[in-house]
Amino acid sequence: MRTLKVINYNYDECRQTLVQMVIIDELFFNFMEGKGFRLFSKILQPRFDIPSRFTVMRDCLKIYVEEKGRLRTTLRGQRLCLITYTWISI
């Protein structure tokens, strides 16, 4: 026998998760404008209206500013040295 489970829909949570996906996977901001993603999204959650790339861009910038402040607070009073090694090969 199968049982039904009620799943709550939260637009803000879906939007935040979309922004996290763009950041984590380093996607282009116009990724969500693609036909394939729109089709997948509508099947997955028909009530989710995909935000524009400008909205996603603003949300990413907001997360950046928050994380930058958190990192600045964490590193306050400490020294940090970043070194990169760049190799060029033909």
Stockholm file with secondary structure:
# STOCKHOLM 1.0

chainA/1-90         MRTLKVINYNYDECRQTLVQMVIIDELFFNFMEGKGFRLFSKILQPRFDIPSRFTVMRDCLKIYVEEKGRLRTTLRGQRLCLITYTWISI
#=GR chainA/1-90 SS CCCCCCCCCCHHHHHHHHHHHHHHTTCCTTGGGSHHHHHHHHHHCTTCCCCCHHHHHHHHHHHHHHHHHHHHHHTTTCCCCCCCCCCCCC
#=GC SS_cons        CCCCCCCCCCHHHHHHHHHHHHHHTTCCTTGGGSHHHHHHHHHHCTTCCCCCHHHHHHHHHHHHHHHHHHHHHHTTTCCCCCCCCCCCCC
//
